Amino acid sequence: MEKSGREIMLQLVGNPRYMSASERTLPRRFHSRQEPAHPLFAAVDFGIVRDEQGELSPRLIELQGFPTLFAYQVELSQLYQSVYALQDGLTPFALGFDAASYWRLFRSAVLGDCPPEHVVLLEIDPLTQKTLPDFLLTEKACGIATVNVRDVVRKEKHLFYRRQNGGTLCPIDRIYNRVIPEDLERSGVVFDLHEDVDVQWAGHPSWFFRMSKFSLPFIDHPTVPKTMFLSDVGAVPDDLQKWVLKPLFSFAGGGVKVGPAPSDLKAIAAKHRADYVLQERVDYASVVETPEGPTKAEIRIMYIWQDEPTAVLNLVRMGRGAMMGVDHNKNMAWVGSSAGFWPLDTGQSTEPHNP
């Protein structure tokens, strides 16, 4: 999965045809001039299936050029190891990393060459977000502040925040960007990122759009299910129960319909059909044995991309519902967030950039 995720992302980044096509995904207010050639943080999600030979195999579900739980997942994994006294010699990190080397790389990616007091984790109403534990752990790991978009002060080309309530304004030189654009749109907050502000990005907002479900129809890889823009679908397939309808830029499964009805497709106006994809349904295998019976699994490979896309960590989601995620698996046991471990002694190279 580490190798496949890397291959998939490299098919997109640096591909002139794809980069040109993905221009249409960028709303003007999120199109900043300082866009880098690739995302700094990325995640690739694979569902675990059984192939035709009955062997376990990964299938791409989606990918994002946006930070995920890079601080929380480390803490969760280490707590599992401690609380449940897991055997020595297991690691949640990609080959070549341990906790110390991981945190060095993560801090480097978040801080760049800026002092921590001039770097902020930016979010919309962070105290109300489900990912607040990750924000707090990021603050602890990097020495930065979490700042509400509503509280950012702009003076000409410079941004500021108050490091303490009622304190003096502190310059923002770099933003660890956790703002989900659809949340910003719903909030009604005016924060146009396309304007020429003097700030660095640790996770540029453009890559939220460029590396997303929009990417799926452009990828040619054995792990990728057939995916089409709804605007390219002619006759409605007879076997719609084997397909999934997905809006391009929803988050946490919002608006996704598994096995949609023909009426679901027809209800989408022609001018909006290019904003949806129809993807072959991935038949997750129930492979994790639990006291409540077998559970399905989806594995997220997490990358930090400075010189090259480097897998650093994993996140496991388990579920029994039609979709993964706690919102789709309510009142069920042995579902939700978890972590994957494997033996350190694999006999493989331990170089971080050679997974």
C-alpha positions as YAML, in Angstrom:
chain: A
units: angstrom
residues:
- id: 1
  name: MET
  ca: [0.00, 0.00, 0.00]
- id: 2
  name: GLU
  ca: [2.90, 2.39, 0.72]
- id: 3
  name: LYS
  ca: [4.30, 1.68, -2.75]
- id: 4
  name: SER
  ca: [0.90, 1.91, -4.48]
- id: 5
  name: GLY
  ca: [0.06, 5.21, -2.80]
- id: 6
  name: ARG
  ca: [3.36, 6.67, -3.90]
- id: 7
  name: GLU
  ca: [2.88, 5.45, -7.50]
- id: 8
  name: ILE
  ca: [-0.65, 6.85, -7.62]
- id: 9
  name: MET
  ca: [0.39, 10.31, -6.42]
- id: 10
  name: LEU
  ca: [3.34, 10.48, -8.81]
- id: 11
  name: GLN
  ca: [0.95, 9.76, -11.71]
- id: 12
  name: LEU
  ca: [-0.81, 13.02, -10.88]
- id: 13
  name: VAL
  ca: [1.91, 15.40, -9.71]
- id: 14
  name: GLY
  ca: [3.94, 16.72, -12.61]
- id: 15
  name: ASN
  ca: [1.42, 15.42, -15.15]
- id: 16
  name: PRO
  ca: [0.65, 18.48, -17.33]
- id: 17
  name: ARG
  ca: [-2.67, 17.05, -18.56]
- id: 18
  name: TYR
  ca: [-3.88, 16.40, -15.05]
- id: 19
  name: MET
  ca: [-2.62, 19.69, -13.64]
- id: 20
  name: SER
  ca: [-4.39, 21.56, -16.43]
- id: 21
  name: ALA
  ca: [-7.63, 19.63, -15.91]
- id: 22
  name: SER
  ca: [-7.55, 20.17, -12.14]
- id: 23
  name: GLU
  ca: [-7.43, 23.96, -12.59]
- id: 24
  name: ARG
  ca: [-11.22, 23.90, -12.80]
- id: 25
  name: THR
  ca: [-11.44, 22.51, -9.27]
- id: 26
  name: LEU
  ca: [-9.91, 25.61, -7.67]
- id: 27
  name: PRO
  ca: [-12.42, 28.21, -6.45]
- id: 28
  name: ARG
  ca: [-10.96, 31.67, -6.85]
- id: 29
  name: ARG
  ca: [-10.88, 32.40, -3.12]
- id: 30
  name: PHE
  ca: [-8.69, 29.32, -2.52]
- id: 31
  name: HIS
  ca: [-6.30, 29.88, -5.44]
- id: 32
  name: SER
  ca: [-3.20, 31.34, -3.77]
- id: 33
  name: ARG
  ca: [-0.19, 32.39, -5.81]
- id: 34
  name: GLN
  ca: [2.33, 30.53, -3.65]
- id: 35
  name: GLU
  ca: [1.14, 27.09, -4.72]
- id: 36
  name: PRO
  ca: [3.94, 24.47, -4.56]
- id: 37
  name: ALA
  ca: [4.51, 21.74, -7.14]
- id: 38
  name: HIS
  ca: [3.16, 19.03, -4.82]
- id: 39
  name: PRO
  ca: [1.28, 18.67, -1.52]
- id: 40
  name: LEU
  ca: [3.29, 18.72, 1.70]
- id: 41
  name: PHE
  ca: [0.91, 16.34, 3.46]
- id: 42
  name: ALA
  ca: [-1.08, 13.57, 1.79]
- id: 43
  name: ALA
  ca: [-3.10, 10.50, 2.69]
- id: 44
  name: VAL
  ca: [-4.20, 7.54, 0.56]
- id: 45
  name: ASP
  ca: [-7.05, 5.30, 1.73]
- id: 46
  name: PHE
  ca: [-7.27, 1.62, 0.76]
- id: 47
  name: GLY
  ca: [-10.12, -0.77, 1.46]
- id: 48
  name: ILE
  ca: [-9.11, -4.37, 2.11]
- id: 49
  name: VAL
  ca: [-10.80, -6.90, -0.20]
- id: 50
  name: ARG
  ca: [-10.35, -10.50, -1.24]
- id: 51
  name: ASP
  ca: [-9.21, -10.85, -4.85]
- id: 52
  name: GLU
  ca: [-10.25, -13.58, -7.28]
- id: 53
  name: GLN
  ca: [-7.71, -15.95, -5.71]
- id: 54
  name: GLY
  ca: [-9.09, -15.28, -2.23]
- id: 55
  name: GLU
  ca: [-6.00, -13.31, -1.18]
- id: 56
  name: LEU
  ca: [-6.20, -10.05, 0.73]
- id: 57
  name: SER
  ca: [-5.62, -7.08, -1.56]
- id: 58
  name: PRO
  ca: [-5.92, -3.25, -1.33]
- id: 59
  name: ARG
  ca: [-8.33, -1.14, -3.40]
- id: 60
  name: LEU
  ca: [-8.06, 2.64, -3.53]
- id: 61
  name: ILE
  ca: [-11.02, 4.40, -1.91]
- id: 62
  name: GLU
  ca: [-9.80, 7.99, -2.16]
- id: 63
  name: LEU
  ca: [-6.80, 10.25, -1.60]
- id: 64
  name: GLN
  ca: [-6.27, 13.75, -0.24]
- id: 65
  name: GLY
  ca: [-3.53, 16.34, -0.48]
- id: 66
  name: PHE
  ca: [-4.48, 17.64, 2.94]
- id: 67
  name: PRO
  ca: [-3.24, 17.00, 6.50]
- id: 68
  name: THR
  ca: [-4.90, 14.26, 8.50]
- id: 69
  name: LEU
  ca: [-4.38, 13.15, 12.12]
- id: 70
  name: PHE
  ca: [-0.57, 13.31, 12.02]
- id: 71
  name: ALA
  ca: [-0.24, 14.02, 15.76]
- id: 72
  name: TYR
  ca: [-3.23, 12.17, 17.20]
- id: 73
  name: GLN
  ca: [-2.49, 8.92, 15.38]
- id: 74
  name: VAL
  ca: [0.98, 8.66, 16.94]
- id: 75
  name: GLU
  ca: [-0.48, 9.15, 20.42]
- id: 76
  name: LEU
  ca: [-3.27, 6.64, 19.78]
- id: 77
  name: SER
  ca: [-0.84, 4.00, 18.49]
- id: 78
  name: GLN
  ca: [1.54, 4.40, 21.41]
- id: 79
  name: LEU
  ca: [-1.33, 4.24, 23.90]
- id: 80
  name: TYR
  ca: [-2.51, 0.97, 22.33]
- id: 81
  name: GLN
  ca: [0.98, -0.44, 22.74]
- id: 82
  name: SER
  ca: [1.19, 0.67, 26.37]
- id: 83
  name: VAL
  ca: [-2.34, 0.00, 27.65]
- id: 84
  name: TYR
  ca: [-2.70, -3.39, 25.99]
- id: 85
  name: ALA
  ca: [0.95, -4.41, 26.60]
- id: 86
  name: LEU
  ca: [1.53, -5.32, 22.97]
- id: 87
  name: GLN
  ca: [4.61, -7.38, 22.35]
- id: 88
  name: ASP
  ca: [7.96, -5.69, 21.85]
- id: 89
  name: GLY
  ca: [9.20, -5.24, 18.30]
- id: 90
  name: LEU
  ca: [5.98, -3.87, 16.79]
- id: 91
  name: THR
  ca: [5.74, -0.45, 15.16]
- id: 92
  name: PRO
  ca: [2.98, 1.70, 13.64]
- id: 93
  name: PHE
  ca: [5.58, 3.69, 11.68]
- id: 94
  name: ALA
  ca: [6.70, 3.13, 8.12]
- id: 95
  name: LEU
  ca: [10.03, 1.37, 7.67]
- id: 96
  name: GLY
  ca: [12.95, 3.53, 8.70]
- id: 97
  name: PHE
  ca: [11.01, 5.61, 11.23]
- id: 98
  name: ASP
  ca: [10.61, 5.53, 14.96]
- id: 99
  name: ALA
  ca: [8.88, 8.06, 17.21]
- id: 100
  name: ALA
  ca: [11.92, 10.35, 17.42]
- id: 101
  name: SER
  ca: [12.64, 10.47, 13.67]
- id: 102
  name: TYR
  ca: [8.94, 10.82, 12.90]
- id: 103
  name: TRP
  ca: [8.51, 13.84, 15.17]
- id: 104
  name: ARG
  ca: [11.62, 15.47, 13.71]
- id: 105
  name: LEU
  ca: [10.19, 15.18, 10.20]
- id: 106
  name: PHE
  ca: [6.72, 16.31, 11.26]
- id: 107
  name: ARG
  ca: [8.02, 19.37, 13.10]
- id: 108
  name: SER
  ca: [10.21, 20.24, 10.12]
- id: 109
  name: ALA
  ca: [7.21, 20.05, 7.79]
- id: 110
  name: VAL
  ca: [4.97, 22.14, 10.06]
- id: 111
  name: LEU
  ca: [7.51, 24.77, 11.12]
- id: 112
  name: GLY
  ca: [9.74, 25.08, 8.04]
- id: 113
  name: ASP
  ca: [12.36, 27.66, 8.93]
- id: 114
  name: CYS
  ca: [10.01, 29.74, 11.11]
- id: 115
  name: PRO
  ca: [10.05, 30.09, 14.91]
- id: 116
  name: PRO
  ca: [7.05, 28.30, 16.52]
- id: 117
  name: GLU
  ca: [5.46, 31.52, 17.81]
- id: 118
  name: HIS
  ca: [5.09, 32.70, 14.21]
- id: 119
  name: VAL
  ca: [3.46, 29.46, 13.00]
- id: 120
  name: VAL
  ca: [-0.24, 28.71, 13.59]
- id: 121
  name: LEU
  ca: [-2.56, 25.77, 13.07]
- id: 122
  name: LEU
  ca: [-5.48, 27.42, 11.28]
- id: 123
  name: GLU
  ca: [-9.04, 26.07, 11.52]
- id: 124
  name: ILE
  ca: [-12.60, 27.33, 11.55]
- id: 125
  name: ASP
  ca: [-14.04, 27.22, 15.10]
- id: 126
  name: PRO
  ca: [-11.43, 24.64, 16.26]
- id: 127
  name: LEU
  ca: [-12.97, 24.07, 19.72]
- id: 128
  name: THR
  ca: [-16.07, 22.56, 18.07]
- id: 129
  name: GLN
  ca: [-14.20, 20.21, 15.69]
- id: 130
  name: LYS
  ca: [-14.03, 16.43, 16.18]
- id: 131
  name: THR
  ca: [-10.32, 16.68, 15.35]
- id: 132
  name: LEU
  ca: [-9.62, 18.98, 18.33]
- id: 133
  name: PRO
  ca: [-7.48, 16.26, 20.06]
- id: 134
  name: ASP
  ca: [-5.15, 16.33, 17.05]
- id: 135
  name: PHE
  ca: [-4.90, 20.12, 17.22]
- id: 136
  name: LEU
  ca: [-3.97, 20.02, 20.91]
- id: 137
  name: LEU
  ca: [-1.33, 17.34, 20.36]
- id: 138
  name: THR
  ca: [0.09, 19.31, 17.42]
- id: 139
  name: GLU
  ca: [0.37, 22.37, 19.68]
- id: 140
  name: LYS
  ca: [2.25, 20.27, 22.23]
- id: 141
  name: ALA
  ca: [4.57, 18.68, 19.66]
- id: 142
  name: CYS
  ca: [5.42, 21.84, 17.72]
- id: 143
  name: GLY
  ca: [4.95, 24.65, 20.23]
- id: 144
  name: ILE
  ca: [2.47, 26.45, 17.97]
- id: 145
  name: ALA
  ca: [-0.95, 27.97, 18.61]
- id: 146
  name: THR
  ca: [-4.28, 26.87, 17.16]
- id: 147
  name: VAL
  ca: [-6.03, 29.92, 15.72]
- id: 148
  name: ASN
  ca: [-9.61, 30.40, 14.62]
- id: 149
  name: VAL
  ca: [-9.91, 31.83, 11.10]
- id: 150
  name: ARG
  ca: [-12.38, 34.35, 12.55]
- id: 151
  name: ASP
  ca: [-9.63, 35.79, 14.77]
- id: 152
  name: VAL
  ca: [-6.95, 36.39, 12.12]
- id: 153
  name: VAL
  ca: [-6.09, 40.06, 11.69]
- id: 154
  name: ARG
  ca: [-4.85, 41.34, 8.33]
- id: 155
  name: LYS
  ca: [-2.80, 44.49, 7.85]
- id: 156
  name: GLU
  ca: [-1.91, 45.08, 4.22]
- id: 157
  name: LYS
  ca: [-0.01, 41.92, 3.15]
- id: 158
  name: HIS
  ca: [0.60, 40.59, 6.66]
- id: 159
  name: LEU
  ca: [-1.45, 38.34, 8.96]
- id: 160
  name: PHE
  ca: [-1.50, 38.45, 12.77]
- id: 161
  name: TYR
  ca: [-3.04, 36.63, 15.75]
- id: 162
  name: ARG
  ca: [-3.14, 37.16, 19.50]
- id: 163
  name: ARG
  ca: [-0.96, 34.54, 21.19]
- id: 164
  name: GLN
  ca: [-2.91, 35.06, 24.42]
- id: 165
  name: ASN
  ca: [-6.37, 36.51, 25.01]
- id: 166
  name: GLY
  ca: [-6.03, 40.27, 24.98]
- id: 167
  name: GLY
  ca: [-2.34, 40.03, 24.17]
- id: 168
  name: THR
  ca: [-0.43, 41.96, 21.56]
- id: 169
  name: LEU
  ca: [-0.65, 40.97, 17.93]
- id: 170
  name: CYS
  ca: [1.89, 38.35, 16.81]
- id: 171
  name: PRO
  ca: [2.87, 38.00, 13.13]
- id: 172
  name: ILE
  ca: [1.86, 34.83, 11.27]
- id: 173
  name: ASP
  ca: [4.71, 33.72, 9.00]
- id: 174
  name: ARG
  ca: [3.51, 30.17, 8.28]
- id: 175
  name: ILE
  ca: [0.14, 28.39, 8.38]
- id: 176
  name: TYR
  ca: [-0.39, 24.69, 9.10]
- id: 177
  name: ASN
  ca: [-3.63, 24.64, 7.17]
- id: 178
  name: ARG
  ca: [-6.50, 22.56, 8.59]
- id: 179
  name: VAL
  ca: [-9.34, 24.63, 7.14]
- id: 180
  name: ILE
  ca: [-11.77, 22.43, 5.20]
- id: 181
  name: PRO
  ca: [-13.07, 24.71, 2.44]
- id: 182
  name: GLU
  ca: [-16.69, 23.51, 2.62]
- id: 183
  name: ASP
  ca: [-16.72, 24.35, 6.34]
- id: 184
  name: LEU
  ca: [-15.41, 27.81, 5.54]
- id: 185
  name: GLU
  ca: [-18.10, 28.28, 2.89]
- id: 186
  name: ARG
  ca: [-20.85, 27.23, 5.30]
- id: 187
  name: SER
  ca: [-19.52, 29.50, 8.05]
- id: 188
  name: GLY
  ca: [-19.86, 32.62, 5.93]
- id: 189
  name: VAL
  ca: [-16.43, 33.82, 7.13]
- id: 190
  name: VAL
  ca: [-14.64, 35.97, 4.56]
- id: 191
  name: PHE
  ca: [-11.08, 34.68, 4.31]
- id: 192
  name: ASP
  ca: [-9.90, 34.85, 0.71]
- id: 193
  name: LEU
  ca: [-6.73, 32.81, 0.37]
- id: 194
  name: HIS
  ca: [-6.06, 33.91, -3.20]
- id: 195
  name: GLU
  ca: [-5.02, 37.37, -2.10]
- id: 196
  name: ASP
  ca: [-1.33, 38.23, -2.09]
- id: 197
  name: VAL
  ca: [-0.53, 37.80, 1.60]
- id: 198
  name: ASP
  ca: [3.01, 37.38, 2.87]
- id: 199
  name: VAL
  ca: [2.74, 33.91, 4.41]
- id: 200
  name: GLN
  ca: [4.13, 30.39, 3.94]
- id: 201
  name: TRP
  ca: [1.83, 27.37, 3.76]
- id: 202
  name: ALA
  ca: [2.39, 24.05, 5.54]
- id: 203
  name: GLY
  ca: [-0.23, 22.33, 3.44]
- id: 204
  name: HIS
  ca: [-1.27, 24.64, 0.63]
- id: 205
  name: PRO
  ca: [-5.09, 24.97, 0.23]
- id: 206
  name: SER
  ca: [-4.98, 24.34, -3.52]
- id: 207
  name: TRP
  ca: [-3.95, 20.72, -3.00]
- id: 208
  name: PHE
  ca: [-7.16, 20.02, -1.06]
- id: 209
  name: PHE
  ca: [-8.85, 20.33, -4.46]
- id: 210
  name: ARG
  ca: [-6.17, 19.08, -6.83]
- id: 211
  name: MET
  ca: [-5.55, 15.78, -5.00]
- id: 212
  name: SER
  ca: [-9.04, 14.61, -4.15]
- id: 213
  name: LYS
  ca: [-11.85, 12.47, -5.56]
- id: 214
  name: PHE
  ca: [-11.44, 14.58, -8.71]
- id: 215
  name: SER
  ca: [-8.19, 12.67, -9.27]
- id: 216
  name: LEU
  ca: [-9.77, 9.21, -9.42]
- id: 217
  name: PRO
  ca: [-10.80, 9.09, -13.13]
- id: 218
  name: PHE
  ca: [-7.26, 10.09, -14.15]
- id: 219
  name: ILE
  ca: [-5.44, 7.26, -12.33]
- id: 220
  name: ASP
  ca: [-4.37, 4.05, -14.08]
- id: 221
  name: HIS
  ca: [-3.29, 1.59, -11.39]
- id: 222
  name: PRO
  ca: [-4.17, -2.02, -10.47]
- id: 223
  name: THR
  ca: [-5.51, -0.93, -7.07]
- id: 224
  name: VAL
  ca: [-7.93, 1.66, -8.47]
- id: 225
  name: PRO
  ca: [-11.59, 0.73, -9.15]
- id: 226
  name: LYS
  ca: [-13.18, 2.06, -12.33]
- id: 227
  name: THR
  ca: [-14.23, 5.67, -11.76]
- id: 228
  name: MET
  ca: [-16.03, 8.11, -14.08]
- id: 229
  name: PHE
  ca: [-17.20, 11.69, -13.84]
- id: 230
  name: LEU
  ca: [-20.98, 11.60, -13.76]
- id: 231
  name: SER
  ca: [-20.94, 14.02, -16.70]
- id: 232
  name: ASP
  ca: [-19.21, 11.28, -18.77]
- id: 233
  name: VAL
  ca: [-21.78, 8.60, -17.92]
- id: 234
  name: GLY
  ca: [-24.18, 7.99, -20.81]
- id: 235
  name: ALA
  ca: [-26.80, 5.37, -20.11]
- id: 236
  name: VAL
  ca: [-27.43, 4.70, -16.43]
- id: 237
  name: PRO
  ca: [-25.78, 1.35, -15.53]
- id: 238
  name: ASP
  ca: [-28.19, -1.52, -14.91]
- id: 239
  name: ASP
  ca: [-26.16, -2.64, -11.89]
- id: 240
  name: LEU
  ca: [-26.14, 0.62, -9.89]
- id: 241
  name: GLN
  ca: [-26.05, -1.38, -6.65]
- id: 242
  name: LYS
  ca: [-22.43, -2.16, -7.58]
- id: 243
  name: TRP
  ca: [-21.48, 1.54, -7.81]
- id: 244
  name: VAL
  ca: [-20.97, 4.46, -5.41]
- id: 245
  name: LEU
  ca: [-21.95, 8.07, -6.15]
- id: 246
  name: LYS
  ca: [-19.56, 10.61, -4.62]
- id: 247
  name: PRO
  ca: [-19.49, 14.41, -4.63]
- id: 248
  name: LEU
  ca: [-15.98, 15.59, -5.42]
- id: 249
  name: PHE
  ca: [-15.18, 17.76, -2.43]
- id: 250
  name: SER
  ca: [-17.20, 16.44, 0.49]
- id: 251
  name: PHE
  ca: [-15.38, 15.39, 3.66]
- id: 252
  name: ALA
  ca: [-15.86, 12.41, 6.02]
- id: 253
  name: GLY
  ca: [-18.25, 10.68, 3.62]
- id: 254
  name: GLY
  ca: [-20.67, 13.59, 3.29]
- id: 255
  name: GLY
  ca: [-23.13, 13.18, 0.40]
- id: 256
  name: VAL
  ca: [-21.82, 9.74, -0.64]
- id: 257
  name: LYS
  ca: [-24.48, 7.26, -1.79]
- id: 258
  name: VAL
  ca: [-23.66, 3.56, -1.90]
- id: 259
  name: GLY
  ca: [-25.74, 1.72, -4.50]
- id: 260
  name: PRO
  ca: [-27.57, 4.87, -5.67]
- id: 261
  name: ALA
  ca: [-30.98, 4.71, -7.32]
- id: 262
  name: PRO
  ca: [-31.42, 5.94, -10.92]
- id: 263
  name: SER
  ca: [-33.42, 8.83, -9.47]
- id: 264
  name: ASP
  ca: [-30.35, 9.93, -7.47]
- id: 265
  name: LEU
  ca: [-28.39, 10.37, -10.68]
- id: 266
  name: LYS
  ca: [-31.24, 12.04, -12.54]
- id: 267
  name: ALA
  ca: [-31.78, 14.49, -9.67]
- id: 268
  name: ILE
  ca: [-28.34, 16.05, -10.26]
- id: 269
  name: ALA
  ca: [-28.64, 18.93, -12.71]
- id: 270
  name: ALA
  ca: [-26.58, 18.70, -15.88]
- id: 271
  name: LYS
  ca: [-24.42, 21.69, -14.92]
- id: 272
  name: HIS
  ca: [-23.41, 19.95, -11.66]
- id: 273
  name: ARG
  ca: [-22.78, 16.44, -12.99]
- id: 274
  name: ALA
  ca: [-19.07, 17.13, -13.49]
- id: 275
  name: ASP
  ca: [-18.86, 17.67, -9.71]
- id: 276
  name: TYR
  ca: [-19.66, 14.00, -9.00]
- id: 277
  name: VAL
  ca: [-17.96, 10.70, -9.71]
- id: 278
  name: LEU
  ca: [-19.44, 7.24, -10.11]
- id: 279
  name: GLN
  ca: [-17.03, 4.62, -8.77]
- id: 280
  name: GLU
  ca: [-17.21, 0.84, -8.79]
- id: 281
  name: ARG
  ca: [-18.17, -0.31, -5.32]
- id: 282
  name: VAL
  ca: [-15.38, -1.84, -3.28]
- id: 283
  name: ASP
  ca: [-16.54, -5.02, -1.57]
- id: 284
  name: TYR
  ca: [-14.67, -4.84, 1.72]
- id: 285
  name: ALA
  ca: [-13.70, -8.19, 3.22]
- id: 286
  name: SER
  ca: [-14.64, -8.86, 6.85]
- id: 287
  name: VAL
  ca: [-11.16, -9.84, 7.95]
- id: 288
  name: VAL
  ca: [-10.57, -8.51, 11.48]
- id: 289
  name: GLU
  ca: [-11.80, -11.03, 14.04]
- id: 290
  name: THR
  ca: [-13.40, -9.41, 17.09]
- id: 291
  name: PRO
  ca: [-15.54, -10.59, 20.03]
- id: 292
  name: GLU
  ca: [-18.53, -9.23, 18.07]
- id: 293
  name: GLY
  ca: [-17.64, -11.09, 14.87]
- id: 294
  name: PRO
  ca: [-15.48, -10.14, 11.86]
- id: 295
  name: THR
  ca: [-15.09, -6.48, 10.95]
- id: 296
  name: LYS
  ca: [-14.12, -4.71, 7.72]
- id: 297
  name: ALA
  ca: [-11.00, -2.55, 7.53]
- id: 298
  name: GLU
  ca: [-9.75, 0.48, 5.62]
- id: 299
  name: ILE
  ca: [-6.12, 1.56, 5.91]
- id: 300
  name: ARG
  ca: [-4.87, 5.10, 5.40]
- id: 301
  name: ILE
  ca: [-1.21, 5.50, 4.48]
- id: 302
  name: MET
  ca: [0.02, 8.92, 5.62]
- id: 303
  name: TYR
  ca: [2.76, 10.76, 3.71]
- id: 304
  name: ILE
  ca: [4.94, 13.80, 4.32]
- id: 305
  name: TRP
  ca: [6.25, 15.12, 1.00]
- id: 306
  name: GLN
  ca: [9.30, 17.34, 1.22]
- id: 307
  name: ASP
  ca: [11.77, 16.05, -1.38]
- id: 308
  name: GLU
  ca: [9.65, 13.02, -2.28]
- id: 309
  name: PRO
  ca: [6.43, 11.39, -1.01]
- id: 310
  name: THR
  ca: [7.52, 9.57, 2.14]
- id: 311
  name: ALA
  ca: [5.17, 7.19, 3.93]
- id: 312
  name: VAL
  ca: [5.46, 7.75, 7.67]
- id: 313
  name: LEU
  ca: [2.46, 6.29, 9.48]
- id: 314
  name: ASN
  ca: [-0.86, 4.48, 9.09]
- id: 315
  name: LEU
  ca: [-4.40, 4.87, 10.35]
- id: 316
  name: VAL
  ca: [-6.91, 2.01, 10.41]
- id: 317
  name: ARG
  ca: [-10.67, 2.46, 10.29]
- id: 318
  name: MET
  ca: [-12.96, -0.48, 11.05]
- id: 319
  name: GLY
  ca: [-16.66, -0.73, 10.33]
- id: 320
  name: ARG
  ca: [-19.67, -2.90, 9.64]
- id: 321
  name: GLY
  ca: [-21.90, -0.32, 7.99]
- id: 322
  name: ALA
  ca: [-22.23, 0.47, 4.29]
- id: 323
  name: MET
  ca: [-19.43, 3.04, 4.73]
- id: 324
  name: MET
  ca: [-16.50, 3.60, 7.05]
- id: 325
  name: GLY
  ca: [-16.42, 6.29, 9.73]
- id: 326
  name: VAL
  ca: [-18.16, 6.64, 13.07]
- id: 327
  name: ASP
  ca: [-21.04, 8.62, 11.58]
- id: 328
  name: HIS
  ca: [-21.94, 5.58, 9.46]
- id: 329
  name: ASN
  ca: [-21.40, 2.91, 12.15]
- id: 330
  name: LYS
  ca: [-23.46, 4.12, 15.08]
- id: 331
  name: ASN
  ca: [-24.47, 1.69, 17.85]
- id: 332
  name: MET
  ca: [-21.94, -0.90, 16.67]
- id: 333
  name: ALA
  ca: [-19.02, -2.44, 18.56]
- id: 334
  name: TRP
  ca: [-15.41, -2.78, 17.37]
- id: 335
  name: VAL
  ca: [-15.72, -0.01, 14.77]
- id: 336
  name: GLY
  ca: [-14.00, 3.33, 14.27]
- id: 337
  name: SER
  ca: [-10.44, 4.51, 14.70]
- id: 338
  name: SER
  ca: [-7.60, 2.06, 15.22]
- id: 339
  name: ALA
  ca: [-3.96, 1.52, 14.26]
- id: 340
  name: GLY
  ca: [-1.93, -1.04, 12.35]
- id: 341
  name: PHE
  ca: [1.30, -2.58, 13.67]
- id: 342
  name: TRP
  ca: [3.89, -4.79, 12.06]
- id: 343
  name: PRO
  ca: [7.17, -6.39, 13.16]
- id: 344
  name: LEU
  ca: [10.29, -4.28, 13.05]
- id: 345
  name: ASP
  ca: [12.37, -7.29, 11.99]
- id: 346
  name: THR
  ca: [11.11, -7.61, 8.43]
- id: 347
  name: GLY
  ca: [14.41, -8.29, 6.70]
- id: 348
  name: GLN
  ca: [13.78, -5.27, 4.48]
- id: 349
  name: SER
  ca: [15.69, -2.03, 4.08]
- id: 350
  name: THR
  ca: [15.18, 0.47, 6.89]
- id: 351
  name: GLU
  ca: [15.91, 3.52, 4.76]
- id: 352
  name: PRO
  ca: [12.98, 5.95, 5.21]
- id: 353
  name: HIS
  ca: [12.79, 6.77, 1.49]
- id: 354
  name: ASN
  ca: [12.82, 3.15, 0.36]
- id: 355
  name: PRO
  ca: [9.57, 1.61, 1.63]
...
